[in-house]
């Protein structure tokens, strides 16, 4: 059984990489530069330490 909270936040690419949303985008952005805000829009890969755990949460293992 997959955890709904993980399913909403993480997606698996065709090659099996786990992608998540970049953090710190919602508020406290006034001090950030335009470049930083633009870079936050793209998805970030989950690090290898957490990949196995999240695959269990997603029900793909």
C-alpha distance matrix in Angstrom:
0.0 3.8 6.6 9.1 12.0 11.4 10.9 14.2 16.1 15.5 16.2 16.6 20.2 21.4 22.4 19.1 20.3 18.1 20.1 20.2 22.7 25.8 26.4 29.5 30.1 30.1 33.2 35.9 36.8 40.6 41.4 39.4 41.3 40.6 39.6 36.9 35.5 35.4 33.7 30.9 30.0 28.6 25.2 24.9 23.2 20.8 22.8 22.2 21.6 18.4 17.2 15.5 13.7 12.6 11.5 9.1 7.9 7.9 6.0 9.6 10.7
3.8 0.0 3.8 6.2 8.8 7.8 7.2 10.6 12.3 11.8 12.7 13.6 17.2 19.0 20.0 16.6 17.4 14.9 16.5 16.4 18.9 22.1 22.8 25.9 26.4 26.6 29.7 32.5 33.2 36.9 37.8 35.7 37.6 36.8 35.8 33.2 31.7 31.7 30.0 27.1 26.2 24.9 21.4 21.3 19.7 17.5 19.9 19.7 19.3 15.9 14.6 13.6 11.7 9.8 9.1 7.6 5.4 4.7 4.7 8.3 10.3
6.6 3.8 0.0 3.8 5.5 5.5 6.3 8.9 10.4 10.8 12.8 14.5 18.3 20.6 21.6 18.2 18.1 15.0 16.1 15.1 17.1 20.1 20.2 23.1 23.8 23.7 26.7 29.4 30.4 34.1 35.0 33.2 35.3 34.8 34.0 31.1 29.6 29.9 28.4 25.3 24.6 23.7 20.4 20.2 19.1 16.7 19.1 19.5 18.7 15.1 14.6 14.2 11.5 9.4 10.3 8.9 5.4 6.2 7.8 11.2 13.0
9.1 6.2 3.8 0.0 3.8 5.4 5.0 6.2 8.8 10.2 12.1 14.6 18.2 20.6 22.2 19.1 18.8 15.6 15.8 14.5 15.8 19.0 19.2 21.8 22.0 21.5 24.6 27.7 28.6 32.2 33.5 31.7 33.7 33.0 32.5 29.8 27.9 28.2 27.0 23.8 22.8 22.3 19.3 19.8 19.3 17.5 20.4 21.3 20.9 17.1 16.6 16.9 14.4 11.7 12.7 12.1 8.5 8.1 10.3 13.2 15.7
12.0 8.8 5.5 3.8 0.0 3.8 5.5 5.4 6.5 8.8 11.7 14.6 18.1 21.1 22.3 19.2 18.2 14.6 14.3 12.2 13.1 16.0 15.8 18.3 18.8 18.3 21.3 24.2 25.2 28.9 30.0 28.3 30.5 30.0 29.6 26.7 24.9 25.5 24.3 21.0 20.3 20.1 17.2 17.5 17.4 15.4 18.2 19.7 19.1 15.3 15.4 16.3 13.5 10.8 12.8 12.7 8.9 9.3 12.3 14.8 17.0
11.4 7.8 5.5 5.4 3.8 0.0 3.8 5.4 5.2 5.9 8.8 11.2 14.9 17.9 18.8 15.5 14.5 11.0 11.2 9.7 11.6 14.6 15.0 18.1 18.8 19.1 22.2 24.8 25.5 29.3 30.1 28.0 30.0 29.4 28.5 25.7 24.3 24.5 22.9 19.8 19.3 18.3 15.0 14.9 14.2 12.1 15.0 16.2 15.9 12.1 11.8 12.8 10.5 7.3 9.3 9.8 6.4 6.3 9.9 11.8 14.0
10.9 7.2 6.3 5.0 5.5 3.8 0.0 3.8 5.6 5.7 7.1 9.7 13.2 15.9 17.5 14.6 14.2 11.0 11.2 10.4 12.3 15.8 16.9 19.9 19.9 20.2 23.6 26.5 26.8 30.6 31.6 29.4 31.0 30.0 29.1 26.7 25.0 24.8 23.4 20.5 19.3 18.2 15.0 15.6 15.0 13.7 16.9 18.0 18.4 14.7 13.5 14.4 12.8 9.3 10.0 11.0 7.9 5.9 9.2 10.8 13.9
14.2 10.6 8.9 6.2 5.4 5.4 3.8 0.0 3.8 6.1 8.0 11.5 14.5 17.5 19.3 16.8 15.8 12.5 11.4 9.7 10.4 13.9 14.8 17.5 17.0 16.9 20.4 23.5 23.8 27.5 28.9 26.7 28.4 27.3 26.8 24.4 22.3 22.3 21.3 18.3 16.8 16.4 13.7 15.0 15.3 14.4 17.9 19.7 20.1 16.5 15.7 17.3 15.5 12.0 13.3 14.5 11.2 9.7 13.0 14.5 17.6
16.1 12.3 10.4 8.8 6.5 5.2 5.6 3.8 0.0 3.8 7.0 10.5 13.3 16.8 18.1 15.5 13.8 10.2 8.6 6.2 7.1 10.5 11.4 14.4 14.3 14.9 18.3 21.1 21.3 25.1 26.1 23.8 25.5 24.6 23.8 21.3 19.5 19.6 18.3 15.2 14.3 13.6 10.7 11.5 12.0 11.1 14.6 16.8 17.3 13.8 13.4 15.5 13.9 10.4 12.4 14.1 11.2 10.2 13.9 14.9 17.6
15.5 11.8 10.8 10.2 8.8 5.9 5.7 6.1 3.8 0.0 3.8 6.9 9.9 13.4 14.4 11.7 10.1 6.5 5.7 4.9 7.6 11.0 12.8 16.2 16.3 17.6 21.0 23.5 23.3 27.1 27.8 25.1 26.5 25.5 24.2 21.8 20.5 20.1 18.3 15.7 14.8 13.2 9.7 10.0 9.5 8.7 12.3 14.0 15.1 11.8 10.5 12.8 12.0 8.3 9.6 12.1 10.0 8.4 12.0 12.2 14.9
16.2 12.7 12.8 12.1 11.7 8.8 7.1 8.0 7.0 3.8 0.0 3.8 6.6 9.9 11.4 9.3 8.3 5.8 5.4 6.8 9.5 12.9 15.4 18.9 18.5 20.0 23.5 26.1 25.5 29.1 29.8 27.0 27.8 26.4 24.9 23.0 21.7 20.6 18.8 16.8 15.3 13.2 9.8 10.6 9.7 10.0 13.6 14.8 16.6 13.7 11.5 13.7 13.8 10.1 10.1 13.1 11.7 9.0 12.0 11.3 14.3
16.6 13.6 14.5 14.6 14.6 11.2 9.7 11.5 10.5 6.9 3.8 0.0 3.8 6.7 7.9 5.6 5.6 4.7 6.3 9.1 12.3 15.3 18.0 21.7 21.5 23.3 26.8 29.1 28.3 32.0 32.4 29.3 29.9 28.5 26.6 24.9 24.0 22.6 20.5 19.0 17.6 14.8 11.5 11.6 9.7 10.1 13.1 13.5 15.8 13.5 10.4 12.3 13.4 10.3 9.0 12.5 12.2 9.3 11.6 9.6 12.4
20.2 17.2 18.3 18.2 18.1 14.9 13.2 14.5 13.3 9.9 6.6 3.8 0.0 3.8 5.4 5.1 5.2 6.4 7.3 10.8 13.5 16.1 19.3 22.8 22.3 24.5 28.0 30.2 28.9 32.4 32.7 29.4 29.5 27.9 25.7 24.4 23.8 21.8 19.7 18.9 17.3 14.1 11.3 11.7 9.9 11.5 14.2 14.6 17.5 15.8 12.7 14.8 16.5 13.6 12.3 15.9 16.0 13.1 15.0 12.5 15.1
21.4 19.0 20.6 20.6 21.1 17.9 15.9 17.5 16.8 13.4 9.9 6.7 3.8 0.0 3.8 5.5 7.5 9.7 11.0 14.6 17.3 19.8 23.1 26.6 26.0 28.1 31.7 33.8 32.5 35.9 36.2 32.8 32.7 30.9 28.6 27.6 27.0 24.8 22.7 22.2 20.5 17.2 14.7 15.2 13.2 14.8 17.1 16.8 19.9 18.5 15.0 16.6 18.7 16.2 14.1 17.5 18.1 15.0 16.1 13.1 15.5
22.4 20.0 21.6 22.2 22.3 18.8 17.5 19.3 18.1 14.4 11.4 7.9 5.4 3.8 0.0 3.8 5.8 9.1 11.2 15.0 18.0 20.0 23.3 26.9 26.7 29.2 32.5 34.3 33.0 36.4 36.3 32.9 32.8 31.3 28.7 27.6 27.5 25.4 22.8 22.6 21.5 17.9 15.3 14.8 12.1 13.6 15.1 14.3 17.6 16.9 13.3 14.9 17.6 15.6 13.5 17.1 18.3 15.7 16.7 13.4 14.9
19.1 16.6 18.2 19.1 19.2 15.5 14.6 16.8 15.5 11.7 9.3 5.6 5.1 5.5 3.8 0.0 3.8 6.5 9.4 13.0 16.4 18.6 21.5 25.2 25.4 27.7 31.0 32.9 32.0 35.5 35.5 32.2 32.6 31.4 28.9 27.3 27.2 25.5 22.9 22.0 21.1 17.8 14.6 13.7 10.7 11.2 12.8 11.9 14.8 13.7 10.0 11.3 13.9 11.9 9.7 13.3 14.6 12.2 13.3 10.1 11.5
20.3 17.4 18.1 18.8 18.2 14.5 14.2 15.8 13.8 10.1 8.3 5.6 5.2 7.5 5.8 3.8 0.0 3.8 6.4 10.0 13.4 15.2 18.1 21.9 22.2 24.7 27.9 29.6 28.6 32.1 31.9 28.6 29.0 28.0 25.5 23.8 23.8 22.3 19.5 18.6 18.1 14.8 11.5 10.1 6.9 7.8 9.6 9.5 12.7 11.6 8.3 10.8 13.1 11.0 10.0 13.8 14.5 12.7 14.6 12.1 13.5
18.1 14.9 15.0 15.6 14.6 11.0 11.0 12.5 10.2 6.5 5.8 4.7 6.4 9.7 9.1 6.5 3.8 0.0 3.8 6.8 10.5 12.6 15.2 19.0 19.5 21.7 24.9 26.7 26.1 29.7 29.7 26.7 27.4 26.6 24.4 22.3 22.0 21.0 18.3 16.8 16.3 13.5 9.8 8.5 5.7 5.6 8.5 9.3 11.7 9.6 6.9 9.8 11.0 8.3 8.3 12.0 11.9 10.3 12.9 11.3 13.1
20.1 16.5 16.1 15.8 14.3 11.2 11.2 11.4 8.6 5.7 5.4 6.3 7.3 11.0 11.2 9.4 6.4 3.8 0.0 3.8 7.0 9.3 12.3 15.9 16.0 18.3 21.6 23.5 22.6 26.3 26.4 23.3 24.0 23.0 21.0 18.9 18.4 17.3 14.8 13.2 12.6 9.8 6.1 5.5 4.4 5.7 9.3 11.4 13.7 11.5 9.7 13.1 13.6 10.5 11.4 14.9 13.9 12.3 15.5 14.4 16.5
20.2 16.4 15.1 14.5 12.2 9.7 10.4 9.7 6.2 4.9 6.8 9.1 10.8 14.6 15.0 13.0 10.0 6.8 3.8 0.0 3.8 6.4 8.9 12.6 12.8 14.9 18.1 20.1 19.6 23.3 23.6 20.8 22.0 21.2 19.6 17.1 16.2 15.9 13.7 11.2 10.9 9.2 5.6 5.4 6.1 6.3 10.0 12.8 14.2 11.6 11.0 14.3 13.8 10.7 12.7 15.5 13.8 12.8 16.4 16.1 18.3
22.7 18.9 17.1 15.8 13.1 11.6 12.3 10.4 7.1 7.6 9.5 12.3 13.5 17.3 18.0 16.4 13.4 10.5 7.0 3.8 0.0 3.8 6.3 9.6 9.2 11.3 14.6 16.8 16.1 19.8 20.4 17.6 18.9 18.0 16.9 14.4 13.0 13.0 11.3 8.2 7.9 7.3 5.0 6.1 8.7 9.4 12.7 15.9 17.1 14.6 14.6 17.9 17.1 14.0 16.2 18.8 16.7 15.8 19.5 19.5 21.9
25.8 22.1 20.1 19.0 16.0 14.6 15.8 13.9 10.5 11.0 12.9 15.3 16.1 19.8 20.0 18.6 15.2 12.6 9.3 6.4 3.8 0.0 3.8 6.9 7.2 10.2 12.9 14.4 13.5 17.1 17.2 14.4 15.7 15.3 14.1 11.1 10.3 10.9 8.8 5.5 6.9 6.9 5.8 5.8 9.1 10.1 12.5 16.2 17.3 15.3 15.9 19.4 18.7 16.1 18.7 21.3 19.3 18.9 22.6 22.5 24.5
26.4 22.8 20.2 19.2 15.8 15.0 16.9 14.8 11.4 12.8 15.4 18.0 19.3 23.1 23.3 21.5 18.1 15.2 12.3 8.9 6.3 3.8 0.0 3.8 5.8 8.3 10.4 11.7 11.6 15.4 15.4 13.2 15.4 15.7 15.1 11.6 10.8 12.5 10.9 7.4 9.4 10.4 9.6 9.2 12.0 11.9 13.9 17.6 17.9 15.9 17.2 20.5 19.2 17.0 20.0 22.1 19.8 20.1 23.8 24.2 26.0
29.5 25.9 23.1 21.8 18.3 18.1 19.9 17.5 14.4 16.2 18.9 21.7 22.8 26.6 26.9 25.2 21.9 19.0 15.9 12.6 9.6 6.9 3.8 0.0 3.8 6.0 7.0 7.8 8.1 11.8 12.0 10.3 13.1 13.8 14.0 10.4 9.3 12.0 11.3 7.9 10.3 12.3 12.5 12.5 15.6 15.7 17.4 21.1 21.3 19.4 21.0 24.2 22.7 20.6 23.7 25.7 23.2 23.5 27.3 27.9 29.7
30.1 26.4 23.8 22.0 18.8 18.8 19.9 17.0 14.3 16.3 18.5 21.5 22.3 26.0 26.7 25.4 22.2 19.5 16.0 12.8 9.2 7.2 5.8 3.8 0.0 3.8 6.1 8.0 7.0 10.8 12.0 9.9 12.1 11.9 12.5 9.6 7.2 9.7 9.9 6.5 7.8 10.7 11.7 12.8 16.3 17.1 19.3 23.0 23.6 21.5 22.6 25.9 24.6 22.0 24.8 26.9 24.3 24.1 27.9 28.4 30.6
30.1 26.6 23.7 21.5 18.3 19.1 20.2 16.9 14.9 17.6 20.0 23.3 24.5 28.1 29.2 27.7 24.7 21.7 18.3 14.9 11.3 10.2 8.3 6.0 3.8 0.0 3.8 7.2 7.4 10.8 12.9 11.8 14.3 14.1 15.5 12.8 10.0 12.6 13.5 10.1 10.7 13.8 14.5 15.9 19.2 19.6 22.0 25.6 25.9 23.5 24.6 27.7 26.0 23.3 26.2 28.0 25.0 24.9 28.7 29.6 32.0
33.2 29.7 26.7 24.6 21.3 22.2 23.6 20.4 18.3 21.0 23.5 26.8 28.0 31.7 32.5 31.0 27.9 24.9 21.6 18.1 14.6 12.9 10.4 7.0 6.1 3.8 0.0 3.8 5.3 8.1 10.3 10.3 13.4 14.0 15.8 13.2 10.8 14.1 15.1 12.2 13.4 16.7 17.7 18.7 22.0 22.3 24.3 28.0 28.0 25.8 27.3 30.4 28.5 26.2 29.3 30.9 27.9 28.1 31.9 32.9 35.1
35.9 32.5 29.4 27.7 24.2 24.8 26.5 23.5 21.1 23.5 26.1 29.1 30.2 33.8 34.3 32.9 29.6 26.7 23.5 20.1 16.8 14.4 11.7 7.8 8.0 7.2 3.8 0.0 3.8 5.8 7.1 8.1 11.6 13.1 15.1 12.3 10.9 14.6 15.5 13.1 15.1 18.2 19.4 20.0 23.2 23.5 25.0 28.7 28.7 26.9 28.7 31.9 30.1 28.1 31.3 33.0 30.2 30.7 34.4 35.3 37.2
36.8 33.2 30.4 28.6 25.2 25.5 26.8 23.8 21.3 23.3 25.5 28.3 28.9 32.5 33.0 32.0 28.6 26.1 22.6 19.6 16.1 13.5 11.6 8.1 7.0 7.4 5.3 3.8 0.0 3.8 5.5 5.2 8.2 9.4 11.6 9.2 7.5 11.2 12.6 10.8 12.7 16.0 17.8 18.7 22.2 23.1 24.7 28.5 28.9 27.3 28.8 32.1 30.8 28.5 31.5 33.6 31.0 31.0 34.8 35.3 37.4
40.6 36.9 34.1 32.2 28.9 29.3 30.6 27.5 25.1 27.1 29.1 32.0 32.4 35.9 36.4 35.5 32.1 29.7 26.3 23.3 19.8 17.1 15.4 11.8 10.8 10.8 8.1 5.8 3.8 0.0 3.8 5.6 8.0 9.6 12.4 11.0 9.7 13.2 15.0 13.9 15.7 19.1 21.2 22.1 25.7 26.7 28.2 32.0 32.4 30.9 32.4 35.8 34.5 32.3 35.3 37.4 34.8 34.8 38.6 39.1 41.2
41.4 37.8 35.0 33.5 30.0 30.1 31.6 28.9 26.1 27.8 29.8 32.4 32.7 36.2 36.3 35.5 31.9 29.7 26.4 23.6 20.4 17.2 15.4 12.0 12.0 12.9 10.3 7.1 5.5 3.8 0.0 3.8 6.6 9.5 11.6 9.9 10.1 13.6 14.7 14.0 16.5 19.4 21.5 21.8 25.2 26.1 27.1 30.9 31.2 30.2 31.9 35.3 34.1 32.3 35.4 37.5 35.1 35.4 39.2 39.5 41.3
39.4 35.7 33.2 31.7 28.3 28.0 29.4 26.7 23.8 25.1 27.0 29.3 29.4 32.8 32.9 32.2 28.6 26.7 23.3 20.8 17.6 14.4 13.2 10.3 9.9 11.8 10.3 8.1 5.2 5.6 3.8 0.0 3.8 6.6 8.1 6.1 6.6 10.1 10.9 10.6 13.2 15.9 18.2 18.5 22.0 23.3 24.4 28.1 28.8 27.8 29.2 32.8 31.9 29.9 32.8 35.2 33.0 33.0 36.8 36.8 38.7
41.3 37.6 35.3 33.7 30.5 30.0 31.0 28.4 25.5 26.5 27.8 29.9 29.5 32.7 32.8 32.6 29.0 27.4 24.0 22.0 18.9 15.7 15.4 13.1 12.1 14.3 13.4 11.6 8.2 8.0 6.6 3.8 0.0 3.8 5.3 5.3 6.4 8.8 10.1 11.0 13.2 15.7 18.5 19.1 22.6 24.4 25.5 29.2 30.3 29.5 30.6 34.2 33.7 31.6 34.2 36.9 34.9 34.6 38.3 38.0 40.0
40.6 36.8 34.8 33.0 30.0 29.4 30.0 27.3 24.6 25.5 26.4 28.5 27.9 30.9 31.3 31.4 28.0 26.6 23.0 21.2 18.0 15.3 15.7 13.8 11.9 14.1 14.0 13.1 9.4 9.6 9.5 6.6 3.8 0.0 3.8 5.5 5.1 6.2 8.6 10.0 11.3 13.8 17.1 18.3 22.0 24.2 25.8 29.4 30.9 29.9 30.5 34.2 33.8 31.4 33.7 36.5 34.5 33.8 37.5 37.1 39.3
39.6 35.8 34.0 32.5 29.6 28.5 29.1 26.8 23.8 24.2 24.9 26.6 25.7 28.6 28.7 28.9 25.5 24.4 21.0 19.6 16.9 14.1 15.1 14.0 12.5 15.5 15.8 15.1 11.6 12.4 11.6 8.1 5.3 3.8 0.0 3.8 5.5 5.2 6.2 8.7 10.4 12.0 15.2 16.0 19.5 22.0 23.3 26.7 28.5 27.8 28.2 32.0 32.0 29.7 31.8 34.8 33.2 32.4 36.0 35.3 37.3
36.9 33.2 31.1 29.8 26.7 25.7 26.7 24.4 21.3 21.8 23.0 24.9 24.4 27.6 27.6 27.3 23.8 22.3 18.9 17.1 14.4 11.1 11.6 10.4 9.6 12.8 13.2 12.3 9.2 11.0 9.9 6.1 5.3 5.5 3.8 0.0 3.8 5.5 5.2 6.3 9.1 10.9 13.5 13.9 17.4 19.4 20.6 24.2 25.6 24.8 25.6 29.3 29.0 26.9 29.3 32.1 30.4 29.9 33.5 33.1 35.0
35.5 31.7 29.6 27.9 24.9 24.3 25.0 22.3 19.5 20.5 21.7 24.0 23.8 27.0 27.5 27.2 23.8 22.0 18.4 16.2 13.0 10.3 10.8 9.3 7.2 10.0 10.8 10.9 7.5 9.7 10.1 6.6 6.4 5.1 5.5 3.8 0.0 3.8 5.5 5.2 6.9 9.8 12.6 13.9 17.7 19.7 21.5 25.2 26.5 25.2 25.8 29.5 28.9 26.4 28.8 31.5 29.4 28.8 32.5 32.3 34.5
35.4 31.7 29.9 28.2 25.5 24.5 24.8 22.3 19.6 20.1 20.6 22.6 21.8 24.8 25.4 25.5 22.3 21.0 17.3 15.9 13.0 10.9 12.5 12.0 9.7 12.6 14.1 14.6 11.2 13.2 13.6 10.1 8.8 6.2 5.2 5.5 3.8 0.0 3.8 5.4 5.5 7.8 11.3 13.1 16.8 19.4 21.4 24.9 26.7 25.5 25.5 29.3 29.2 26.5 28.4 31.4 29.6 28.5 32.1 31.5 33.8
33.7 30.0 28.4 27.0 24.3 22.9 23.4 21.3 18.3 18.3 18.8 20.5 19.7 22.7 22.8 22.9 19.5 18.3 14.8 13.7 11.3 8.8 10.9 11.3 9.9 13.5 15.1 15.5 12.6 15.0 14.7 10.9 10.1 8.6 6.2 5.2 5.5 3.8 0.0 3.8 5.4 6.1 9.1 10.0 13.6 16.3 18.0 21.4 23.4 22.4 22.5 26.2 26.3 23.9 25.8 28.9 27.4 26.4 30.0 29.2 31.3
30.9 27.1 25.3 23.8 21.0 19.8 20.5 18.3 15.2 15.7 16.8 19.0 18.9 22.2 22.6 22.0 18.6 16.8 13.2 11.2 8.2 5.5 7.4 7.9 6.5 10.1 12.2 13.1 10.8 13.9 14.0 10.6 11.0 10.0 8.7 6.3 5.2 5.4 3.8 0.0 3.8 5.5 7.6 8.8 12.5 14.5 16.6 20.3 21.8 20.3 20.7 24.4 24.0 21.5 23.7 26.5 24.6 23.9 27.6 27.2 29.3
30.0 26.2 24.6 22.8 20.3 19.3 19.3 16.8 14.3 14.8 15.3 17.6 17.3 20.5 21.5 21.1 18.1 16.3 12.6 10.9 7.9 6.9 9.4 10.3 7.8 10.7 13.4 15.1 12.7 15.7 16.5 13.2 13.2 11.3 10.4 9.1 6.9 5.5 5.4 3.8 0.0 3.8 6.7 9.3 13.0 15.4 18.1 21.5 23.3 21.5 21.3 24.9 24.6 21.6 23.5 26.4 24.4 23.1 26.7 26.3 28.8
28.6 24.9 23.7 22.3 20.1 18.3 18.2 16.4 13.6 13.2 13.2 14.8 14.1 17.2 17.9 17.8 14.8 13.5 9.8 9.2 7.3 6.9 10.4 12.3 10.7 13.8 16.7 18.2 16.0 19.1 19.4 15.9 15.7 13.8 12.0 10.9 9.8 7.8 6.1 5.5 3.8 0.0 3.8 6.6 10.0 12.9 15.6 18.8 21.0 19.4 18.8 22.4 22.6 19.7 21.1 24.4 22.8 21.3 24.8 23.9 26.3
25.2 21.4 20.4 19.3 17.2 15.0 15.0 13.7 10.7 9.7 9.8 11.5 11.3 14.7 15.3 14.6 11.5 9.8 6.1 5.6 5.0 5.8 9.6 12.5 11.7 14.5 17.7 19.4 17.8 21.2 21.5 18.2 18.5 17.1 15.2 13.5 12.6 11.3 9.1 7.6 6.7 3.8 0.0 3.8 6.8 9.5 12.6 15.6 17.8 16.0 15.1 18.7 18.9 15.9 17.4 20.6 19.1 17.7 21.1 20.2 22.6
24.9 21.3 20.2 19.8 17.5 14.9 15.6 15.0 11.5 10.0 10.6 11.6 11.7 15.2 14.8 13.7 10.1 8.5 5.5 5.4 6.1 5.8 9.2 12.5 12.8 15.9 18.7 20.0 18.7 22.1 21.8 18.5 19.1 18.3 16.0 13.9 13.9 13.1 10.0 8.8 9.3 6.6 3.8 0.0 3.8 6.5 9.0 12.2 14.4 13.0 12.5 16.3 16.7 14.3 16.0 19.2 18.2 17.3 20.6 19.6 21.4
23.2 19.7 19.1 19.3 17.4 14.2 15.0 15.3 12.0 9.5 9.7 9.7 9.9 13.2 12.1 10.7 6.9 5.7 4.4 6.1 8.7 9.1 12.0 15.6 16.3 19.2 22.0 23.2 22.2 25.7 25.2 22.0 22.6 22.0 19.5 17.4 17.7 16.8 13.6 12.5 13.0 10.0 6.8 3.8 0.0 3.8 6.2 8.8 11.5 10.4 9.3 13.0 14.0 11.9 13.2 16.6 16.2 15.3 18.3 16.9 18.3
20.8 17.5 16.7 17.5 15.4 12.1 13.7 14.4 11.1 8.7 10.0 10.1 11.5 14.8 13.6 11.2 7.8 5.6 5.7 6.3 9.4 10.1 11.9 15.7 17.1 19.6 22.3 23.5 23.1 26.7 26.1 23.3 24.4 24.2 22.0 19.4 19.7 19.4 16.3 14.5 15.4 12.9 9.5 6.5 3.8 0.0 3.8 6.5 8.3 6.7 6.2 10.0 10.5 8.8 10.7 13.7 13.4 13.3 16.2 15.3 16.2
22.8 19.9 19.1 20.4 18.2 15.0 16.9 17.9 14.6 12.3 13.6 13.1 14.2 17.1 15.1 12.8 9.6 8.5 9.3 10.0 12.7 12.5 13.9 17.4 19.3 22.0 24.3 25.0 24.7 28.2 27.1 24.4 25.5 25.8 23.3 20.6 21.5 21.4 18.0 16.6 18.1 15.6 12.6 9.0 6.2 3.8 0.0 3.8 5.6 5.8 6.3 9.7 10.7 10.3 12.1 14.8 15.1 15.6 18.1 17.0 17.2
22.2 19.7 19.5 21.3 19.7 16.2 18.0 19.7 16.8 14.0 14.8 13.5 14.6 16.8 14.3 11.9 9.5 9.3 11.4 12.8 15.9 16.2 17.6 21.1 23.0 25.6 28.0 28.7 28.5 32.0 30.9 28.1 29.2 29.4 26.7 24.2 25.2 24.9 21.4 20.3 21.5 18.8 15.6 12.2 8.8 6.5 3.8 0.0 3.8 5.5 5.0 7.5 9.6 10.1 11.1 13.6 14.8 15.4 17.2 15.7 15.1
21.6 19.3 18.7 20.9 19.1 15.9 18.4 20.1 17.3 15.1 16.6 15.8 17.5 19.9 17.6 14.8 12.7 11.7 13.7 14.2 17.1 17.3 17.9 21.3 23.6 25.9 28.0 28.7 28.9 32.4 31.2 28.8 30.3 30.9 28.5 25.6 26.5 26.7 23.4 21.8 23.3 21.0 17.8 14.4 11.5 8.3 5.6 3.8 0.0 3.8 5.7 7.1 8.0 9.7 11.3 12.9 14.0 15.5 17.3 16.4 15.4
18.4 15.9 15.1 17.1 15.3 12.1 14.7 16.5 13.8 11.8 13.7 13.5 15.8 18.5 16.9 13.7 11.6 9.6 11.5 11.6 14.6 15.3 15.9 19.4 21.5 23.5 25.8 26.9 27.3 30.9 30.2 27.8 29.5 29.9 27.8 24.8 25.2 25.5 22.4 20.3 21.5 19.4 16.0 13.0 10.4 6.7 5.8 5.5 3.8 0.0 3.8 5.7 5.3 6.2 8.7 10.2 10.6 12.2 14.4 14.0 13.6
17.2 14.6 14.6 16.6 15.4 11.8 13.5 15.7 13.4 10.5 11.5 10.4 12.7 15.0 13.3 10.0 8.3 6.9 9.7 11.0 14.6 15.9 17.2 21.0 22.6 24.6 27.3 28.7 28.8 32.4 31.9 29.2 30.6 30.5 28.2 25.6 25.8 25.5 22.5 20.7 21.3 18.8 15.1 12.5 9.3 6.2 6.3 5.0 5.7 3.8 0.0 3.8 5.5 5.3 6.1 8.8 9.9 10.4 12.3 11.2 10.9
15.5 13.6 14.2 16.9 16.3 12.8 14.4 17.3 15.5 12.8 13.7 12.3 14.8 16.6 14.9 11.3 10.8 9.8 13.1 14.3 17.9 19.4 20.5 24.2 25.9 27.7 30.4 31.9 32.1 35.8 35.3 32.8 34.2 34.2 32.0 29.3 29.5 29.3 26.2 24.4 24.9 22.4 18.7 16.3 13.0 10.0 9.7 7.5 7.1 5.7 3.8 0.0 3.8 5.5 5.2 6.5 8.8 10.0 10.7 9.7 8.4
13.7 11.7 11.5 14.4 13.5 10.5 12.8 15.5 13.9 12.0 13.8 13.4 16.5 18.7 17.6 13.9 13.1 11.0 13.6 13.8 17.1 18.7 19.2 22.7 24.6 26.0 28.5 30.1 30.8 34.5 34.1 31.9 33.7 33.8 32.0 29.0 28.9 29.2 26.3 24.0 24.6 22.6 18.9 16.7 14.0 10.5 10.7 9.6 8.0 5.3 5.5 3.8 0.0 3.8 5.5 5.3 6.4 8.8 10.1 10.5 9.6
12.6 9.8 9.4 11.7 10.8 7.3 9.3 12.0 10.4 8.3 10.1 10.3 13.6 16.2 15.6 11.9 11.0 8.3 10.5 10.7 14.0 16.1 17.0 20.6 22.0 23.3 26.2 28.1 28.5 32.3 32.3 29.9 31.6 31.4 29.7 26.9 26.4 26.5 23.9 21.5 21.6 19.7 15.9 14.3 11.9 8.8 10.3 10.1 9.7 6.2 5.3 5.5 3.8 0.0 3.8 5.3 4.8 6.1 8.5 8.9 9.5
11.5 9.1 10.3 12.7 12.8 9.3 10.0 13.3 12.4 9.6 10.1 9.0 12.3 14.1 13.5 9.7 10.0 8.3 11.4 12.7 16.2 18.7 20.0 23.7 24.8 26.2 29.3 31.3 31.5 35.3 35.4 32.8 34.2 33.7 31.8 29.3 28.8 28.4 25.8 23.7 23.5 21.1 17.4 16.0 13.2 10.7 12.1 11.1 11.3 8.7 6.1 5.2 5.5 3.8 0.0 3.8 5.4 5.0 6.2 5.4 6.0
9.1 7.6 8.9 12.1 12.7 9.8 11.0 14.5 14.1 12.1 13.1 12.5 15.9 17.5 17.1 13.3 13.8 12.0 14.9 15.5 18.8 21.3 22.1 25.7 26.9 28.0 30.9 33.0 33.6 37.4 37.5 35.2 36.9 36.5 34.8 32.1 31.5 31.4 28.9 26.5 26.4 24.4 20.6 19.2 16.6 13.7 14.8 13.6 12.9 10.2 8.8 6.5 5.3 5.3 3.8 0.0 3.8 5.4 5.1 6.2 5.6
7.9 5.4 5.4 8.5 8.9 6.4 7.9 11.2 11.2 10.0 11.7 12.2 16.0 18.1 18.3 14.6 14.5 11.9 13.9 13.8 16.7 19.3 19.8 23.2 24.3 25.0 27.9 30.2 31.0 34.8 35.1 33.0 34.9 34.5 33.2 30.4 29.4 29.6 27.4 24.6 24.4 22.8 19.1 18.2 16.2 13.4 15.1 14.8 14.0 10.6 9.9 8.8 6.4 4.8 5.4 3.8 0.0 3.8 5.5 7.9 8.8
7.9 4.7 6.2 8.1 9.3 6.3 5.9 9.7 10.2 8.4 9.0 9.3 13.1 15.0 15.7 12.2 12.7 10.3 12.3 12.8 15.8 18.9 20.1 23.5 24.1 24.9 28.1 30.7 31.0 34.8 35.4 33.0 34.6 33.8 32.4 29.9 28.8 28.5 26.4 23.9 23.1 21.3 17.7 17.3 15.3 13.3 15.6 15.4 15.5 12.2 10.4 10.0 8.8 6.1 5.0 5.4 3.8 0.0 3.8 5.6 8.0
6.0 4.7 7.8 10.3 12.3 9.9 9.2 13.0 13.9 12.0 12.0 11.6 15.0 16.1 16.7 13.3 14.6 12.9 15.5 16.4 19.5 22.6 23.8 27.3 27.9 28.7 31.9 34.4 34.8 38.6 39.2 36.8 38.3 37.5 36.0 33.5 32.5 32.1 30.0 27.6 26.7 24.8 21.1 20.6 18.3 16.2 18.1 17.2 17.3 14.4 12.3 10.7 10.1 8.5 6.2 5.1 5.5 3.8 0.0 3.8 5.7
9.6 8.3 11.2 13.2 14.8 11.8 10.8 14.5 14.9 12.2 11.3 9.6 12.5 13.1 13.4 10.1 12.1 11.3 14.4 16.1 19.5 22.5 24.2 27.9 28.4 29.6 32.9 35.3 35.3 39.1 39.5 36.8 38.0 37.1 35.3 33.1 32.3 31.5 29.2 27.2 26.3 23.9 20.2 19.6 16.9 15.3 17.0 15.7 16.4 14.0 11.2 9.7 10.5 8.9 5.4 6.2 7.9 5.6 3.8 0.0 3.8
10.7 10.3 13.0 15.7 17.0 14.0 13.9 17.6 17.6 14.9 14.3 12.4 15.1 15.5 14.9 11.5 13.5 13.1 16.5 18.3 21.9 24.5 26.0 29.7 30.6 32.0 35.1 37.2 37.4 41.2 41.3 38.7 40.0 39.3 37.3 35.0 34.5 33.8 31.3 29.3 28.8 26.3 22.6 21.4 18.3 16.2 17.2 15.1 15.4 13.6 10.9 8.4 9.6 9.5 6.0 5.6 8.8 8.0 5.7 3.8 0.0
